[in-house]
């Protein structure tokens, strides 16, 4: 009897516990936590409040929270007891912390809103709470606690009762404007409307965010000059005010040929003596602003609420100050998804960016730093993008600015694809500081360089595993040649240095340019000044000079440094090359400078002279630096090399790291540092020999020769053969990957001729000459061979790990609609081009549906859609298409009505497979699953519904093939359990 009583009691306890579980619910949520609540790290992450409305404690072990309706157990509670009538805050930070001061989920809340699911340890949904977009520091919750009445709160109460907070039923709808923001030739009349009978329209015209005490709209507003209208709807009922809507109307402002920013904010936040950022420019204060952006065609491309602060160093004191625009979730968006800087088309998102006043170059060229970075854009060093723009501040013209990237860990992620959380980023501004990650790897590298014998056989290779040698050398060369007086200082100390390192396998330290304003003679530094000596042998200790000097004790590194310096002085540092970069930059802002100077002072002639003075400084710089190198490295003399090919146009010549654009060519090198010269035949020719000269005593048949040049000389490469038209074509294009097989964009070239084609120094281009991609040295496609060029190396390798591609990637992404892609020879002459489209007759299966464009016949026109077909799923990069794969493709889709939705894939947990039957075209479906050996590991003879869940616990990690269908039609797909 006691036994049965015990069992009955146990069952009752379980029933009571399950009943209690249903009384533990989501009570309050905020996805707009700006300053309501901080976690243990001082961060204002979003939060979820759980409330136990029962009279007994409940253990939440193995309870789950999720923002994914297909994966209820996305985040699991640890062993935690919530007491009766108690609250528990869980931060939705993505940090996945279960044993700290606070609990943190492994997901974040979307600012746009989503459904949060709370499930018990049996997987039963206990509660679900749908949250919408919330305004700053607002929350959504239940009132009373645990009840069914849902409210908006403008005074959230995390960890406490909601009953003390006013309950609102929602937000008042936003006001409507009769006229869109934009540019108008004359005065305009604007009317404001409310779409709700309970709405009361308030507005302001001074840039401020209107409040309930602002003017109530009654009559149309006249904009006789450039004006800002800010409007909000208050409620006569039980609603919170709407979002503030701002519109800028530019009146008679059509003279600009640059993008235009309109920044609006409360005037006191700018100019108040106590709280304004403009008046207190030394303070690192951030205020709320609204940003509208209009492109060069005066079309509004985006608007957002954001943070704004004064940016810069000493230039903060200038009348026109620089701004930093910061996206934050609390303002409404954490990322700006827009390609702000056309010269960097692959950088399509920004967490922050700078509107720069020219910095130290404020009264001079105003683009010095951007110019000197652009000179090195195609070399081996990190650069900041640049785009000039006009800024209006609260409707007032505020002058010409530079749009510049902010160099933080997000810059590394957007430019190089390394996740921000995997970046070590250091800055040296007086002392070395960690901006992200750790400095451990840097000091380990420094210690190795400082303590290891540089002349040892392993030194150079080992250092090359820790630091990107090509980047390191190019960075030091440019800083020295530009004579940066605010960098490594001979008097001791360093400034404006940034370097980063990927924590991923194979990561190396790399430098990026940061602030090149105090260069090129800006404050009277002579072009003859020898700063190389102070860098190599500084009178005072400097860690960067110490490493660099130690490296120079290695002969291989020293030779590379000297030759690379000579290569750059013979090419990008040549005066003619520099003006090709500088003049377009000057001309792009020329028409804007007069009004800018009317606003801030200065003269057009003085500005133009500053540009000339900078370029004149460079015209004299080269000869002096060559002498400095000869002196500091104790080299015998400088020698002039002339490169010639015979017959004319039979080939090209590479010397050290460069391939001259045209032959004959001459450059200056050094007696005492051997150079490497390589002959490159053009299509139809083969290399024969190097002719005899002062330095070559007999005919040399080797394409590549390395020798010391002891006197001025002419090097002639002799070729044999005759010119042919290379039989090369674009053979495959992946311009829009499927989500589940995203390899990034890529192109394939095919040599369909009988002779190899040497593509060294040729170019791939998308019509914008700023986006030229130069094909690496030694790229030779054999007969019937292929070469693949990727826009995203990491994505490509993840899908095609065994396909050979180049480590450098195309500097542009392919258009998802239509675009012209061209292959140009070394002289920029078109070889072959294709203009593809996603519209009929081009196959639409290639537009995000997993297949690629494959060329049918290289002899037919590439611009005709019917000459292309939808190839294999995922493509066939590096090889010709296989007709057998098409049969499999046809089995995947039956009249576009039968397909699978699989996710997440890959997964280390659950994979949900949904069988989508848009029409009742199939019945008697079965399911099979095979491992990579072909062994069947799971089979369901008859599917009862169109969805099944696969659990990682039931399988070993690896690649599997799933197959579903019936006896006549089936689909096969790849899944991966990690």
N, C-alpha and C positions, 0 to 999 in steps of 0.2 A: 504493500500500500504506500509506504514511504517512497518507494522507487517511482511509482506512478505520480505521486504528488510532486516529486522533484522534477520529473519530466514536464508535468503540466506547468509548474512554476517557470521552468526554463523557457518553454514555448511562449508563455504569457510575457516574460521579459523581452523576448525577441519582438513580439507583436508591439509591445509598448515602445521599444526602442525605435522600430520602424515608423510608428506613429509620431514619435518625437522628431524623427529625422525630417518629416514633412513640415515641422514647425521651425526649422532652421532655413532661413531664406536670404536672398539678396535684398538688402534694405535700402542701400544708397550707392550710387556710382557717380564718378566724375571723370570725364575724358578731356577736361579743360582745366586741370589743376595748375594754376599759375603761382599761387602763393598760399593756398589753403593749408597744405600739409607737406612736410618734408620727410624724406626717409632718412636712414642712418647716414647716408652720404651727403646729405644736404640738398638732394635733388627733389624737384617737385614733380614726381611721377604721378600718373593717373592711379586711381584707387577704386577698389570694390569693398563695400562694407557688408559683412555677413552678420545676421542677427538671430539669436536663439530666443524665440518667443515662448518657449516652454518653461516649465517649472523645474526641469531636471537638466543636469549637464549632459552634453552630447560629445562623443569622440568623433572627430571628423577624419580619422585615418582612412585613407583611400577614397575619400570624397574627391570630386573633381570639379574644376572650372574650365570652361572652354569658350572660345569665340568662333568655333568651327562646328557647324551642325553635323558635319560628317565625321567628327572626331571628338566625342564628348569628353574623353579622358586626356585632353591635351595637357592639362596640369593637374597633378595629384597632391592632395593635402598630406602633410606628414602626420605623425601621431600628435594630435592637438585636441585638447578638450575646451569647448566653448561653454562657459558657465550659463546658468539660467538668466534670461533677460539681459544678456551681455552682447557686446559688439566686438567684431574682429575686423581689422583693416588688413586687406591684402593689396599690396602695390602691384599694379599691372605694368611692370617696368621692362619685362623681357629678360630680367637677370636670373630668374629661376633660383631663388634662395629659399631654403626650407629650414635652415638651422641658425638664422641670424636674429637680430633684434626684431625685424619685421619679416613677414612672409612676402615673397615676390613671385609672381607668375612668370612663365616662360614666354608670354605673349604681351603685346601692348594693345591698348584700346585705340581704335580708329577715331580720329577727330570728327569724321563724317557720320559716325554712329554705326552700331551693329548690335547683334543679339548675343548676350552672355548666358551660358547654360551652366547650371549648378546641378550636379548629379550625385547620387549616393554611391556607396561602395559596391552595389550590385549593378550599377549602370543605369538606374532609373532616374529620370529627370525629376529633381526635387523642385526646381524653380527655374524659370528663364525670364530674363529682364532685357527688354529692348530699349536701348538708349539712342537718342538722336544726336544731332550736332548741338553742342552746348556753347554758350558764350563764355568768355573768360571768367574763371573762378565760380562757375555755376555747377550744380549737380542735379541729378534726377533721383527720386526715391519715393518711399512709401510714407504716407501720413494718414493715420498714426502708424507707429513702428509695427511692422509685420502685417499691416492691413493691405487691402486690395486697391486703395485709392492712390494713384500715382501722381506725383507733383514735380514741378520744376522748383528748385531752390536757388535764390540768389545769395543766401547765407547758409552754405553747406554746414553740416554738423557731423563730420567723420568721427566715429567712435562714441557718439552721444545720440540722444533722442532727437528725432526729426520734428517732434511736436512743437518745439519752440521756434521753428523756421516757418515763415509765411509760405503757404502752398499756392503755386500758380499753375494754371492749366496748360500753359504753353507760351510761345512767343507771338507777339503781334506780327502779322505779315510785313515784309519790307515795303517801303514807299516806292512808288514808280515815278519815273521822270519822263516828260514829254519829248526830251531831246537827248540823244546819246552824247557822251563825252567825245570831244574831238576838236578839230581845227575848222574855224569858220571865218569867212572873209570880212564879216561885219557883225554888228551887235545882234544878239539873239534873245528871244523870250522863252523862258522855261517854266513849265507848269509841273506841280507835284501832285501826286494822287496817293490815296490809301485804298488798297483792295478790300479793306474790311470795314464794316459799319461801325466797329468799336475803335477804329484807328484815329489817332490825333497826330497830324504831321507837324513835327518840329524841325527847324532848320537853322543853319548858320552859314555865313559867307566869308569867315575869316580863317578857315582851315581847321577850326576847333571841332571836336566831336560834340554835337549838340546834346543838350540835356533837357529835362522837363521844364527848366527855366528859360530855355531858348525861345526864340520867336516862333509863334504858331503860324503855320502857313495859311494865308487867306487869299493872296492875289499873285498873279504871275510875276516871276522875277526877271528883271532885265539885266542881261550881261552886256555892258557897253565896252568892257575891256576884258582881258583874260581873267576869268573868275573861277572860284571854287564854290560849289554848293554841296553842303553836307546835310543829310536828312535822316531822320529816324521817326518811326511810328510808335507813339505811346498808346496805351490802351485805356479806354473808359471802363473796361471790364476787368476780369481777373487774369490778365496776361502781362508778362514781362515785356519791356520795350524790344522792338526789332533790332536787328543788326543795323549799324550806321552805314548808309550808302553815300559815297562821295563821287562827284563827277567834276572833271576839269573841262572848262570851255575856253579854248585858245581863240582869241579874237584878233584877227589881222596879224597872225604870227606864222606866215607861210614861207618865211625866208630860210628856214633851217633845212639843211640836207643831212642832218645827223639824227639819230634816235633822240627821243625826248622823254625825260622822267618828270612827272609831276609828283612832288612829295608834299603831303599836307599833314599838319599836326597842330596840337594846341599851341598857340603863340607863346604862352607862358613857359611851355616845355622847351622852347627855343631861347627866348630872350629875357626871361625873368632873371633879375640879378641874383636871386637866391637859388632858384631851381632850374634855370634854363641851361641846356647843354652848350649853347653858343657862347653864353656869357661866362660859363664855368668850364672852359674848354680843356682844362687840365684834368678834370674829373672823368673817370671812366663810367659815366652814367648812360643808361639806356632808357629811351622813352618810346612810347607808342606812336607810330606814324602810319599813314596810308600811302601806298606807292601805285601809281599808274604808269605804264610804259607804252610808248607809241614808237613804232619802227620808223625807218627812213621814209616810208611812204605815208606816214601820219596815220597808220592803222593801229588801233589799240590792241595790243597783244596779251596783256595780262594786267591784273591789279591784285593787290594783297595788303592786308594789315601786317606790319612787321615792326621789329625793334629798330631803332636808329641811335647811333652814338657818333661822337666826333672821332675821327680816325687820324692816325699819323703821329709823328714825333714833333720836331720843332715847327713843322708847317701848321700845327694847330693854331699857332699865334697869327697866321695870315688872316686877312679880312674874309677871303673866301676859304672856307674850311672844307676838309674832306669828310665824307660820311661813310660809315659802315652800316649796311642794311643786313639785318639778321632775321631769318625766318625762325619762328618758334611756334610750337604747337599751341601755346597759350594765346597766341595772336590769331590763330586760325589755320595756319599751315606750317609744317616743319621743313618743307622743301619747296623751292621754286623749280618747277619742271618747265624750263624754257632755255633754249640755247642762246644765251645772252651775247656770246662772243663768237662771231662768225668764223674767225680764224681757227677756232677750236670746235668744229662741228660735232665732235663726239662727246664733248662736255655738255650734257643736256640738262643737268640739274645743279642747283646751288643751295646750300644751307645758308650761305652768307656771301656777300660780295661788297667791294669797295667802290665808292665814287670818289676818285682821287683828284686833288687840285694841282697835281704836278709835283707835289712834295718839295724837296729842296730846289727843284727845277721850276718852281712856281713863277718866277719872273723871267725865265729864259725860254727854252723851247717848249716846255710843258709836256714833252713826250720822250725825253731823253732815256729814262729807264725802259720804257716800252720799246723804243727803237733798238737799244743795245741788246735787249732780250730777243727781239725778233731777228736780229742779225744771226743769232745762234739757234734759231728755232729748229732748223733741220740738222743740227749737230747733236752731240751726246750729253746735253745738260738740260735740266728741267727749267722751263720758262713759264711765266705768267702770261695769260692772254690779255689782249688789249682791244678796246673799241671806244672811240670818242663818243661823247653824248652831250646833250644840253640838259640842264636841270632847272626846273621851276620850283620854288619853295613857297608854299601857300599862295600860289598864283603869281609870284614875283619872279622875274627872270633872275637866275642865280649863276649863269655863266656856263662855260665849257668845262667838262670833266672827263676823266678817264674811267671807263668801266674796267675794273681789275679783279682778278680772283683773290680770295683770301687763302693764304698758304697755311692751311692746317691739315689735320689728318683726313678731313673730308676732301680737300684738294688732291691728296694722294689717291684717295679712292676713286674720285671722278676722272682723274687723268691717267692713272696706271692700273686701276682695277683691283687694287689691294684693299680688302675690307678695312675700314677705319680702325676697328678694334685690333687689327693685326699689324698696326704701324707703330714703329718707334720713330718719333720725330723730335729732333733737338734743334735748339736755337742757341747762337752765341752772340749775345748782345751785352758785352761787358763780362759775362760769365756764361758757362754752359748751363742751360735749363732744359728740362724735359717738358715738351709740350704734349706728348702722347707716348704711351708705352714706357720704355725703359732705356737707360743709357748704358746698361751692362755690356751689351755687345760692342758699343763704341769704345769703351775703355779697355775691353779685352783686345780689340784690334789695335788700339794705340799702344798698349803694352807690348804686343807682339812686334810691331814695327820698331818700337824704341829699343827693345832688348835683343832682337835677333840680328845676326850678322847679315847685312843686306847683300853681300857678295855671294852668299851661299846659293847653291843650285836650286833649292826649294823655296827660297824667300819670295821671289816674284810670283810663282804659281800660288803659293799659300795666301799671299796678300790679295791676289786676284779673286780668291774665293770669298774674301771678306768685304772688299770694296770694288765697285765698278770702275776699273782702271780707265776706260775710255771716258767715262763721265768725270772722274776725278781730274784727269789731265785737261779736258776741255774747259772745265770750270776754272781751274787755276790759270790757264792760258788767257781766257777772256778777262778775268778780273785783273790780271797783270797788264794785259794790253790796253784795257780801258783806263788803267791807272785809277782804281777805286781808292779814294782817300779816306773812305769810311768802312774799311774792311779789315784785313790783317794789318796792323799798324806796327811799323818798325820800333816805335817808341814803347811798344807793349800794349797788350789788349787786343781784342777783336770785336767786330761789330757786324751786324747784318749778314750773319752766316746761318743758313739752315741746311740740314741734311737729314735724310730719312733712311729707314731700313725696314724691309718686310720681314715679319716674324715667320712667314711661310718658308718651307724648305727652299734652299738656294738663294735666300734673300741676301742682298749686298747693300752696303751703304752707298747712297747717292746724294749729290749736292743739287740744290736748286738755287737759281738766282733770286736774290732778295735785296732790292733797293740799290740800283746802279745810278742814282742821281749825282753823287759826288764823284764824277768821273769826267774823262775827256776834257780836262782843262776848265771846268766850270768856274772855279775860283782862282784862275790864274796859274794852275799847275802847268809847267812847261811840257810840251810833247817830248822833250829830251830827257825828262826826269827818269832816273833808273830806279824804279821800285822793285825790280826783280832781285836786286842785291839785298834789299831789306827783307824780302820774303824768304830768301834762301838762308841768309845769315843775319837774323834780326839781333840788334844789340840787347834786347830784352826778351825774356822767355815768352813763347807763344806755342800752344799745343799744336796748332795747325801747321805752323812753320816747322816745328820739330818733326812731325810726321813726314811732311813734304821733303825736308832736307834729308831725312833718313832714307826715304825712297830713292832720292837722287844718287845715293851711294850704290845703287844697283844699276849696272851698266845697261841692261835691257830696258829698264824704266827710263833712264836718262836719255838713251837714244830715241825711245818712243816720244818722250816729251819734246825734245829738240826738233825732231822731224815733224811731229804733229803741229808744233808752233809754226814751223816754216810752211807747212801745208796750208794752215789757216791764213797766214799772212799773204800767201800766194793766191788765195781765193776770196773768202768772205770778208777778210779785212782789207782787201784792195779798195782804193778810193772809189773806183767805178762801181764796185759791188755795193759799197755802203750807200752811195747816193741813190741806187735803185731801190733801196729799202726806205731811206729817209725822205726822199722827195714825195712819194705817194702819201706818207704819213703827214708830212707838212701840208700838202695840198688838201687832204681830207678835212682839216680844221681851218684852213686859210679863210674861207668865207665867214667863219664864225668868230674870228678873232677881233674884228673891229668892234662889234657890239660887246664882246666880252671885256675889251679894254675900256670901252665907255663906262662899263659897270664897275670895273675894279682897278682901272688905271693902267698906264703903260701905253706904248704906241705900236702900231703894226710894223713899222720899219725896224724898231728895236727888236721885236720878236723875230722877224725874218733874219735880222743880222745874227741873232743868237744861234739860229739853225746853221747859218753859214760859218760862224766861228767854230761851232762844234765839228763840222765837217772839215774845215781847214786844219784844225788840230789833228785830225786823223790823217790828213794828207801828208803831214810831216812825221807822224808817229812811227810808221813802219821802219824807216831807215835807222832811227834811233834804237828801236827795240832789237833789230838785227844785230846792231853793234853791242848792245847789252848782253845778248845771248852769247855772242862770240867771246866777249870779255869774261863773263862769269863762268863759262865752261871751258875756258882756255883752249878755244878751237883755233885752228891754223888760220883760216880765212873763209870768206864767203865766196861761193862759186855760182855762176849762172848756168842753168841747164836749159837746153833747147830740145824739145821733143818733136820728132818728125815721123811721119809714116810714108811708106812707098809701096804701091801706088797711092796716090791721094785718095782719101776716103776708104781705104782698104781695111782700116781698123782704128783702134784707139790705144791709148797708153795710160796705165795706172801708175802713179808714182806715190809710194808710201800709202797714204790713206785716201787719196783723191784721184778722181778721173777728170782731167780737164775737159771742159765743154767743147773746145775746138782745138784742132791741131793744124798748123804748128802752134806750139805753146812754149813759154819760158817761165822759169821760176828761180828763186834764190835759195840755195842750201849751203851746207857747211863742209869744208874739208876737215875731216876728223870724226864725222858721224855718217856711217854708211847709209845709203838709200836703197830702197827696193823698187825696181821698175819692172812692170809686167805688160806684155803685149796682149791686146784683146782683138781678135779678128772680127770683122763684120760678116754678116751672112754671105756665104759663097767663098770666103777667103780662109786660108790657114796661115799661121805664122811660119816664116821661113828662117830668118836669122836677124841678129843685131849687127849693124854695120860697124866696121872698124873706125875708131876715133882715138882721141888722146888717152882715153881711159880704158879702151878695149883694144887689146893688141891683135886679136884675131877674131874672125867671125864666130859669133856665139849663137848656137841654135836653140838655147833654152828660152822659153817664153818669159820666164821670171829670172831676173838677175839681181843680186845684191852686191854692191861694191861701194868703196869710198871714192868720192869725186874730188880729185886734187887740182882740177883746173876747169875753167869755163869750157863747155863742150856741147856738141850736138849729138843726140842719140836718135838714130834712125832705125825704126822697126820695119823690116821688109816682109811683105806678105806675098803669097801666090794664090791664084784663082781668079774668079771674076764675080761681080756682084750678082746676087739673086734676090728675088722678092721672097722674104721668109714666109713659109706656109704655116702661119700661126693664127689662132682664132680663139675667141672666148667660147668655151664649150659647155660650161655649166655655171649657173648663177643661183645662189641661195640668198634671196633678198628679204625673206620674211619667214623665219623658222616657226614651226609649231611650238606651242608653249612647253609641251612635254619633251621635246627634243631640240631645245634651243642651242644651236651651235654658233650663234651669232651669224652675221652676214659673211659670205665668202664668195670668191670667184675662182674659176678654173680656166687656165690657158692650155691649149692643146697644139702641139707641133704635129701637123698631119703630113709633113714633108718627109723626104728621104735623107735630109742632112740635119745635124744638130743646129740649134739656134741659141746663140749667146745673148742673153738679155741683160747682161751687166750694164748698169747705169741707165737702162730704159725707165720709163715712167708709166704708172697707172694713174688715171685722173677721172674725176667725175664732172668735168666741165668748169670747175673752179680752180684756177691755177694756183691759188693759195693752198690747195689740198693735194699737191703733187706727192706721189709716193715713188721714191726711187728704188728700183729693184736692186737687191744686194749684189755685190761683186761675186763672180763665179757662178751665177745662175745660168745654167746651160740646160735646155730642154732637148733630150735626145729625140731621134725620129720616133714618131708615134708616142711621145712622152707627154707628161702633164706637169703643170706647176700650179699649186694652190696658194691663194693669197687670202688671208683671214682679216676680218675687221676686229675680231675679239679672240685673241689667242687662247685665253683660258676657257672660254665657252667652247671653242672649236675642239680643243684637246679633250674636253670632258665628253664629247660625243664621238670623236674620231681619234682615239689615242694612238692609233698605229699609222696615221697618215702624216707624212712629212710636210711641214709647212715652215715658213720663215718665222724666226723669233720676233722680228719687227712686224707690226701690223699696219694695215691701211689706216690712214689718218682720217677716214670718213666712213660713215655707215651708208649702206645702200638704201635708196628710197623704197618705201613700201608701196609706192604707186607707179611712178615712171621716172626714168633717169637714163642719161647717156653716159656710158663708161667707155673710156678710150685707152688703148695702149699706144704710147708715144715712144719713138726711138730716142737715142741720147741727144739728138738735136731738136727735140720736141716735135718732130714730124709725125703725124698720125700714121700708125701701121694698121690698126683695125679698131673698130668701135661698134658698139651695140646700143640701141635705144630700146629698152624693154618696157613692158607695161603690165599692169595687173588687170587690164580690161580686155575683153574679147577682141580679136581671136587668140589672145595669149591665154594659156591654160590657167584657170583660176585655182586649181589644186595646189599651186605653188605659193599662194598668198596666205601664209599662216596656217596651212593645212598639212604641212609636213613634207611636201615633195619639193623638188627643185626643178628649175628650168634646164632642160637638156637639149643641146643642139642636134638636129637630125642629120644635117649634111653641111660640112664646112664650106662647100662650094656655093651654097645658096646664101641669099641675103640674111644677115643677122637681124635686120630691123623688121622682118615680117614675122608676125606672131605664129603663123601656121607652120613656120620652119622650126619651131620649138615644141617640145612635148613635156609633159609632167613625168619626171624621172622617178627614181626609187625614193621610198620613204626615208628621209634623212639624207638623201643624195648618195652619190658615188664619187666623192672627191679623190682626185689622184689617179683614177682609172677610168676606162671607158665604161659606158653604161652596159648593164647586163640585162638582156631582154627577159630573162627568167624572173627578175625582180618585179617586172611589170605584172606578171601573172598574180604574184602575191598581193600587189597593190590593188588589182581589180577585185580581189577577194575581200579586201578590207572595207569596201564601200559598195553597197548595192543600191544603185539609184540615189546615192547620197542620203539614204534613210536608215542605214544600219551602221552604227559605230560604237566605240567604247569611250567612256570617260573614266580615266584612271588618276587617282591622286591620294595622297602625295606620292610621287614617284621620281627618284628613289625615296625609300623610307626606312627608318630604323624601328618602326612601330607597326602601325596598321596601314594597309592599302585598301581603299574602297574602289571597287570596280562597278560601274554602272553601265548597263547595256541599254543603249538608246535606240528605240524602234519608233521612228517618227510615223511610220505606217505599219499596219499589221501585215507585214510581208513575210515574216518567218514565224514558225512555231516549232515546238519540241526542241527547245534549245538545251544543249549540254555544255559542260565546262570541263576543260582539262588544263593541267599545268605541268610544265616540263623543266627539268634543270638543264644546265649547259651541255650535259652529255647526251641529252635526249630522253632521259629516264622520266617517266610519268610519275609525278610526286603527289598529285591530287586530281580527283575526278568526281564530277557530279553528273550523273546520267541524265537527270531531268531537273532543270532549274525551276523552282517554284515561283520566283519573282525575278525581277531584272536588276537586282543588286546583291552583291556579296562582299564580305569583308575578309581579307587575308591578314592573319596575325603573324608578325615577325617571329614570335615565340615558337611557331610550328615549323619553321624552316631555318636552314643554315644560311648565312649571308652569301649572296651571289646573284647572278643574273638568271632570270627565269623567262620562259615563254608561256603566255597564257593564250588559250584558244577557246573560242566559243562560237556556236552556230548550230547547224543541223547537218544532215547528210548531203545537202546540196550547196550550202554556202556557209562560210565561216570567216572569222577574223582572228588574226594572230597579232599579239603585241608583246613588247619587252617590258618587264618590270625588274626592279633591282631592290633587294633587301640588303641593307648595310649592316 
